Amino acid sequence: MDVDLRKVRYFVAVAEELHFGRAAERLHIAQPVLSRQIRALESELKVQLFVRTKRSTELTPAGRQLLEDARPVLASAEAMRRRAVQAARTERTFTIAFMPGITVTPLVRVLSAERPELTVELFRTTWDDQIEVLHDGRADLSIVRLPIDQRSLTVRPLFDEPRVAMLPADHRLAGKPAIHIADLAEDDLLQDPDAVPEWRDLTARKGAARSAAPHYRSVEEKLEHVAAGHGIAIIPLSTATFYTRADVVAVPVEDLGPNQVAIAWSASRRAPVLRSVAEIAQSLSWT
């Protein structure tokens, strides 16, 4: 049986919104049309994907499984479309994604000199989309900050750098020359805890019962909330240096491991230029 990707895309919208009206607005289609498409998908798959009541829409176990599988399928389909469009262009482009605080100019200069037929484009990412841009084809290579989900990716190390705690200027620890991660156990972390496993493990051991603080996508957002006293952030030293501001203080954390920076690309891609760029990147001095 061939699955209609359009129906799968409609399903993902409903699964993420858990509301047919909002999903229909997001997809720019009428709600009755969306409902018919979801019923058709359920009929084709011979499973129930949603439980609908007057007050809520919830995923069934089959729906949760389909959502997990559908996202990478849609990303792969979008990547295929993007690469086909790119291949049709007379001008060859090569897109490098990079995280905040990482300067890619040396890599671009060497690549442009060695491969003058390429037009190099750059794409700044965040913690949330630094590998997503590889799966959906927005970038050919991504310079990432670990840890990441390395499934379906080829990953090569580049360099390590220290991480620092970003504190509001009036924080109780702001004047310290250095601190330990345990000193931050009572603070709210304004980012994904997976990005700072040492902090997550510490709070778990201490049995911290407070609700999780919201995490913010961009460095600028994080620092605005740090300055306002809403919590703290752990970021690489280069990022802290780039975003220096008077109302936020960077403090070294002695027992916090370094941030590892790597270059990554989709493991399914075999283009020689990918390994060539990776070799150039690994030959450069990044610090």
N, C-alpha and C positions, 0 to 999 in steps of 0.2 A: 504494500500500500504506500502510495506517495502522499506525504503530508504537505498541505498547502502552507507555505511559510507566512503568507498573509494572515491566515487564521491563527497561526502560532504567535505572530506579532500582536494580534488583537488579544489573544489569551494573556500574554505577558503584561499588557497594559492593564487588564482587569485584575490580574493576580497581584500586581504591584499597588494598584489603587484600592483594591477590595471594594470597589464601588463602580457599578456599570455606568452611571451618569458621568462621573469624573473621567473614567476611561474613555467614554465616547467623545467628550470634549477634547481630551488629549489627542485622540486619533482623528479629530475633525470629521466624525461620521455621526449619523443619527443613532440614538440608543437602541431602537428596535432592530436596526441593521446589525449592530454589534451583538445583541442577544441572539439573533438568528445564526450569526457566524459561530458563536460559542457553542450553540446547540448542535450545529453541523459538525464542529470539531469533535464534540463528545460522541456523536453518532459514529463518526469515522473511526475514532479510537476505541469505541465501545466501552467507555468509562465515564463516570461522573467526575467533573473537575471542580465544581463549586457546589456549596450548600447555601441556598439563598433563602432568607426570611425577609419579612417586611422591614426589619431593622439592620440586618447585616448581610454581608457576603463573605464566606469563608472558603478556604481551599480544602479540598479533600486530600487524603494521602496521595492519591493519583495526581491531583493538581499540584501538590508540593513537589512531587518527583518530576513532573513535566516542567515546572518552572525552573528547577535546578538544571535540567538538561537543555531547556530551550534557549537560555541566555547565551551559552557558548555557540550554539548552532546559528542563532541570528547574528552574532558577532562575526562568525566565520563567513556567513553569506554576505555581510556588508563588506568585509575585507576583500572577498573575491570580486565584488562589484567595483570597489575602489581601485584595485590593482588592474582590473581590465580597462577601466577608464584611463588610468595612468599609462598603460601600455599603448593605448591608441594615440597618445600625444606624441608629437614629433620631438618635443623637448623632454628629456628624461629627468625626473626629479627624484631626490632621495631625502626622506624626512627623518630627522633625528629628534626624538623627544628627550626632555631632560627635566630633572627636579630642581626646585629653587636652591640657590646657593652654589650650583655647579656651573662653572664657566666652560662653555664648549667651543669658544673661539679658536683655540689651538687645533682642535680636532677638525673643525670646518676648514681652516686654512690649509692643513696638510691634505685633507681629502680633496679639496678643490684643486690643489696643485697636481695631485697624482691622478685624479679622475676629472679632467676639465669638461668632459662630456656631461657630467652630472650638474644639475642645479640643486644645491643643498638648501633644504628648508628646515626650519626649527619650530618646535612645538613644546611649550612649557606645560608640565603636568603637575598633578598634586598626588598626595598619598593615595587617594581613592581611584585615580585613573591611570597611574603610571604604567600598568601592564595592560589595562583595558585598551589603550591606544594601539597595542600590538595585535590584540585579538580582533579588533574591528577594522584594522588596516589604516588607521589614521597616521601611523608612524611605521617606518621600516625597522628602526632600532630605537631602543629606549635606554637612557642612562638612568638607572634606578637606584633607589636607596632600599637596602634590605632591612627587614625580611619581606619577601613577596611570595606569592604562590607560584612556584617554579614549574608546575605541571604544564606541559605543552610548550615550554620555552627552552631555549639555549641560553645559558647565563655564564658570563666570564667576569672574574673579579677585576676591578680597576685600582681602587685605593681605599684606605680607611681614614676616618677623621674623628676627632673627639666630639662628644655631645655635651651640651650645656643646658642648665635649667634657666628658663626665662621667667623672671619674677617681677611683679610690680615694684617700682622704685621704693615704696614704703613697706615692703614685705619684711618680716622679722629676720629673714636670712640674707637680705639684699647686700649687707655690708661684709659678708663673710668672704675670705679669699678662696675657700673651697668648702663644699658640703658633701654629705653622703646621701644616698637615695632614701635611707630610712628617715632623714630629716623632712622629707616631703610626704610622708605617709598620710598626714592629715589634710593635705591639699587636694583640690579637685584638678584632675588632668584634663585639659581642654583639647584632647586629640584621641584618636583610636588607641585603646590600650595595647593592641597588638603591635603598635609601633614602639612601645616601651615595655617590653615583657618584664623587665626588672621591677618596674613600678607596679605592674599588675600582680606579679608574684608576691611582692612585699605586702600589698594591701590584702591579698588573699590570706597570707599567713597571719596577719594581724586581725583578720575577721572583720574588716571594715564593712559596716552595714549601710553606709550612706548610698543614696541613689547615684548612678553614674552621671557625670557631668556631660553636657553635650560636647561633641567634637566638631571642629570646624575644618573646612576643606583647605583654605589657603593660609599661608603664613601671615598675611596681612590681617585676616580675621582673628587668628589666634592671638596675635600681639595686641590687637585692639581690646580683646576681652581680658588678656593678662593685665594690661595697663589699667583697666577698669576694676581690677581686683576680683574677677570671677573665677580665677584659678591660675594654674601654671602650665607651661609647655616645655617639653624636652625637644631640642632641635640641634642639628649639626652646627659646629662652630662656624663654618663658612656662611651658613644661612644667617646665623645671629650677627655676624660681622656685616653682612650685606644690608640687613634690616635694622641697623643701629638706630635707637631712639632714646630720648632723655627719660621717658617715663617707664622704661622697662630695663631691667638689669640682667645681664648674662652672668651666671655663676657656675664655675666648674664643679662637676660631680665626680668625686675621686673614684668611687666604685661602680661607675657606669661605663660599660664597654663602649668601644667606638662604633660609629655608624659605618657600615660597609657599603661602598658604592660599586656597582657592577654595570655591565652592558648586557642587554638582553634582546633577543629577537625570537620570532615564532619558530619553533623547532621543525615545523612542516615546510619551511622555506629553505631552498637549497641554492639560491642565487650566490655565485662566487663573491659578489660585491659585499655581501653581508659579513663574510669572514674576513675579507680584506679590510673593511672599516673596523672590525673588532681588533684586528692585529695592529692597525694604526693607533687605535685608542689605547691598547695595552702597552704600546711602545712610548707613549707620552708621559711626561712628568706632570701630574695633576695637582701636586701640592707645593 
